[in-house]
Amino acid sequence: MRTEMLYEINTILSNITLAVDAERSTVFLINDTDHTLNSLVSQGIEDNLITMPLSSGIAGRCARKGQPEVVNDVSQNQYFNAYFDEITGYTTQKVVCVPIRNEAQEIIGVIQSLNKKQGGFNQRDVTILQSFSDAVALAIKNAQLYASAEAIKNDIATLLRVSSSINSKLDLSSLIKMIITKASEITRSDRSSFFLLDQEEDVLWTKFGEGLGTQIIKTNKGLAYSVAKSRQPLIENDPYRNPNFDQSVDRKMGYRTQSIISIPVFNANREVIGVIQSINKKEGAFTTQDLFILNGFASQISVAIQNSTLFEEISTIKNYLDILFENLDNGILTIEKDGRVKTVNKRCCDILGVRAEELIGQDYHDLAAKYYDFLGYTDYTMRSGEKFEKLNIESTNLYNKKLVLNFNALPMKNPEGESIGVINVIRDITSEERVKENLNRYLPQHVINEIINNDDLSLFNGEYTRCSILFSDLRNFTSLTEKLEAIEVVNFLNRYFDVMVDYVFEHNGVLDKLIGDAIMATFGIPYNTERDADNALQAGVSMIRNLHRVGDITHLKYQLGMGIGIATGDVIAGNIGSTKRFEYTVIGDAVNLASRLEGLTKFYGVHILVCEDTYHQLSGAYHWRELDCIKAKGKDEPVTIYTLASLPGEQPCDDGRRLLDFYAEGLQLYRQKNFRSAELAFKKALLFDEHDRPSQLFLERCSEFKACPPQSGWDGTWQFTKK
């Protein structure tokens, strides 16, 4: 049982002992299986479980008869069993017992107090014990609900077989009203109230008060508030002399407070959650015994609140389960350990083309042999206790309709870890497989899933969005086609696209279109992410690195190369075309720029060019080379372009680093119009690679500008008048 609940019961038991002026008390629970009484909490006995037959002892008689027992001289009582005095070394002289009943008024245990210190046990002691028996019953139920909650959270089998006790209604308001009514009776006071502490507003408030009617009181002063803050109980038999007493409540209610007793109420974490208070002792003044009694009721309220919270949590889980079970996209069919079908949801019936009544109670072996052979896979999980998965199972339903299913068998276990059956999860992927087979040729998996699972495809109708666009093109392809037969060209292109498009999909890209030997792909459509630019670049790098996979073309005079341009920016994405045929594509400046960058890779003699927007959005560790600042045809704003100095995972060699350093120096001098010094820097760069095309280009520009300087206002941007 939960440690917090044992603590609560022990707290209640301590207050019982004080309230009836006894030496010790015990809570016994009935074990229906063994027909015994077992001690749950027993004062004065550490680590020693007391177990007695229901047919023995005064407590046993109380449990059997369901009536209180008061014995003030056990030596004269025929039911007293001295055996436990012998083994504990304790001498019992006086006994009072009352039964503990659950919500159904069934006897579940006994509270027993021993040896009243002054005088004998009487009817008032019985009344006190009977009032506290409700608190113990609440604590026990709280522990049972907690065990159910833990099992529900950790065990799907218990989730499906949740206890019927959770279906009962727990009315916190009624419980607390009952508790404060009993508090008034036992303390013999005029009225009692329970105040809740609102931590945020720092006020006490209540609607649980005798004599309040429908009024709700809120206050941050008065004796109850001071008790909440001090965390200490208070007895005040002359409240008008106490400066903390708030007289305004009496005036408002038309009432005269003559004596008050207030007790703080704690939760399981020993945090104050409220105050229980009794007012105006009917005979005399409040005493320490009243404090013990009310303290016990404070524990009872704490248990009730915890119980209610726990009940609400479990009820929420169960209601969620019921809704979830019937509305799952997957079919669920549970099988008990004896092989019989226990539960089945509506989706399972729809998939298999049967009614629930035709499955429940049937042996799964018979169902597998006659209709659904895939249920035979349940055998493995039933025997081993391990889960089993089988994908793309072809079967038919009772109407002979072809099915393609994914099947999972999951073990059901009780909280002790023992196998109690199997849960079969059946997913119908018939339509998905057919659609995926067609769509896989055009779209990556995440877009396919969106199309399959979304009835409303309005997101494909057109929207402004941001994405990265990749254009790739083969170098020397025209020369290659002149050496091949037509069928060889087609086969080559099919092989080329098979390889390259896989890398687009691998990095969450969408194949937009194939144009001759060129590929246009988008990254961030229909949903953009922070990694769209990285995905586009990684796809481009993979395409370049794996160009050799297209086929052995070394026997040809012309070797294949590839140019890739990547741009990032705002575009319009949507279905564009005629009413009879359309395609999902993107249009915008970023698309045009990506296409131009792909063309410029040939001009600059590099494999990849990216624009500055792409460059700034990349998060990976790459080695970059700033190439130039260009102004493309039809554009007003210049664009800085970059290329990879080395492929990811590779480091530039020493000569390569020196080339990059001199090139960067030359580029800076070039933009400062110091063409003579820039020319020298570019020449130094070429010493480390005489074929470096960007250095050659800038060397030519420096020579031209020395002879014919640029116009005033020139900022180093290179104007392109064609692609």
C-alpha positions, 0 to 999 in steps of 0.5 A, a space after each residue: 500500500 502507498 506509503 502516504 496512505 499508511 502515514 495518513 492512517 497512522 495519523 488518524 490512528 494517533 488521534 483516535 488513541 488521544 481522543 478516546 484516552 487509550 494506550 494504543 489502537 490498531 486498524 485491521 483489514 479483512 482478508 476474504 480469501 483466508 478468512 482472517 483479520 490482518 493488522 494494517 497499522 498497529 501502534 506499539 508493534 513494529 514490523 510485526 503483522 498480527 493475523 487472527 482468524 475471523 472466528 477469534 477474538 473481540 475484534 473478530 466478533 466485531 467484524 463478523 457481527 458488524 456491531 461495535 464491541 465494548 469490553 471493560 474487563 476482558 477476563 470476564 469475556 468469553 471471546 477474548 483471545 489472550 494469545 496475542 498478549 503472550 506473543 507481544 508481552 502486552 496486557 489487555 484489560 479494556 477493548 473497544 472495537 467498531 467495524 469499518 465499512 466501504 461505500 457499499 456498506 460492506 465490512 472491510 475491517 475493524 478499528 480497535 483501541 485498548 486500555 482506556 487510561 481513566 475509567 472505562 470505554 463508553 458510548 461516546 468512545 464508540 461514537 468517536 471511533 465510528 466517526 473516524 472509521 469513515 476516514 480510515 475507509 477513505 484512506 484505504 480506498 485512496 490507496 486502492 485507487 492509487 494502485 489502480 492509477 499506477 497500473 493504468 499508467 504502466 500496464 495497458 492490460 489493466 487499462 483495458 480491464 480497468 476496475 469497475 469501482 472507478 465507475 462510481 461517483 465520488 462527490 467531494 462536496 458531499 464528503 466534506 459536508 458529512 465530515 464537518 457535520 460529524 465534527 460538530 457532533 463529536 466536538 459538541 459544537 454549534 457549527 463547523 466549517 472547512 476553509 480552503 487556502 488559495 495560494 495564489 490570492 493568499 486567502 481562505 475561502 469556503 463553501 463548506 460551512 454549517 450555517 452559511 447557506 449558499 454564501 461563499 466567504 473569502 478572507 485573509 484575516 481572522 483566526 483561521 487565516 492565522 492558523 493557516 499561516 502558523 501551521 499550528 492548531 488553536 483553541 480560543 475560548 474568548 475570541 473577542 479578546 484575541 486581536 486576530 479575531 475578525 468580528 466583521 464575519 459575526 456582524 455580517 452573519 448575525 452570529 456571536 462567536 464565543 469559542 473557536 477551535 481551528 486545525 490546519 489541514 495538510 496534504 501528503 507533502 505537508 503543505 497547508 491546504 486549508 483549515 477545519 474549524 468548530 465554533 461555540 462548544 455547547 457545554 463548557 469550553 473546547 479542550 485538548 481532547 476536542 483538538 485531538 478529535 478535530 485533528 483526526 477530522 483534518 486528516 480525514 478531509 486531507 484523505 478525501 481531497 487526495 482521494 477525489 483528485 486521484 479519482 478524477 485522474 483515473 476517471 479521466 484516463 478511463 474516459 480517454 481510454 474508452 474514447 480512444 479505444 473506439 476511435 483508433 485508426 487501428 483495429 484492436 482485438 484482445 485475447 485472454 490467456 485461454 485463447 478467447 477474444 475478450 474485446 474488439 473495437 469498431 475499427 477492427 470490425 470494419 476492417 475484417 467485415 464482421 460484427 463484434 458479436 461474431 468475434 467476442 468469445 471465439 477461440 482465435 485458433 478457430 478464427 485463424 484457421 477459418 478466416 484470418 490466418 494472420 491471427 496465427 501470429 498471436 501464438 508467438 507472443 502468447 508463448 514467449 511473452 514478447 511482442 511480434 510485428 508483421 508488415 504488409 500481410 495480404 489477406 481478405 475479409 469475409 466479403 473476399 475483398 483484398 486487404 493489406 495489413 500491418 499486424 502487431 501482437 503485444 503481450 498483456 501482463 498484470 502488475 505482477 508481470 504475469 502474462 494474461 493475454 495478447 493485444 492484437 493491433 491491426 492496421 489496414 494499409 490497403 489504400 495507402 499502399 496503392 497510393 504510396 506506390 504511385 506517389 513515391 515516384 514524385 514525392 518524399 515520404 512526409 508529403 505522401 503521408 500528408 496527402 494520405 492522412 489529410 482529407 482537406 488538401 487546401 494547403 496545396 491550393 496556393 500560399 506564400 511560404 519560404 523554402 530552399 530551391 535546388 537546380 541541378 544540371 549535367 555538364 557535357 550531357 549534350 556531347 554524351 548524347 551524340 555518342 549514344 543511341 536514343 534508347 541508351 540516352 533514355 536508359 541513362 537518364 532513367 538511371 541518373 534520375 533514379 539515383 539523384 531523386 533518391 537523394 532529394 527524398 532522403 533529405 526531405 525534398 520534394 521533386 518539383 520537375 524534371 527538365 531534360 537532364 535538369 532537376 528542380 527540387 524544393 525543400 520546405 514544401 509544404 511545411 518549412 523547417 529550420 533545416 531546409 537550407 541544410 537539407 538542400 545543400 546535403 542533397 546537392 553534396 550527395 548528388 555530386 559525390 554519387 554521380 559515379 553511381 549512374 554508370 560506367 562512362 569512362 570509355 567515353 571521350 567526355 566525362 560527366 560533371 554536375 552544376 548545382 544552384 541553391 537559393 532560399 527565399 519567399 515563394 508562392 507554392 500551390 497547384 498551377 495549371 489547367 483544369 485538366 492537368 496541374 502540378 504542385 510547384 513554386 514560383 518566385 524570385 528565389 526560383 529564378 535565382 536558383 536556376 541562374 546560380 546553377 548556370 553560373 557554376 559553369 562560368 565560375 568553374 565550381 560544382 555548387 553555388 548558393 545565395 547569401 540567404 541560403 548561406 546565412 540559414 545553414 547551421 552545419 559545419 562547412 568550409 565556404 568560399 565567398 566568390 563574388 557579388 553579382 547582379 543578375 539580369 532583371 534584378 535591382 539588388 546585388 547578391 553575394 554568392 558562395 561555394 563550398 571550399 571543400 565537401 563536408 567531412 573533408 579539410 582543404 589541403 595546405 595549398 588549398 588554404 593558401 589559395 583561399 587566403 590569397 583569393 579572399 585578400 584579392 577580393 577585398 582589394 578588388 572591392 576597394 578598387 585597388 586593382 593592382 594589389 588585387 591582381 597580385 593577390 590573385 596571381 599568388 592564389 593561382 600559384 597554388 592551383 593554376 586552373 582555379 577559375 574564380 582567380 582567373 576571372 578576377 585576374 581578367 577583371 583587374 586587367 580590364 579595370 586597370 585599363 578602363 576604371 569603373 564608373 563612380 559609385 561602383 561597389 564591386 558588384 558584377 553585372 550579368 546581362 545573361 544567364 
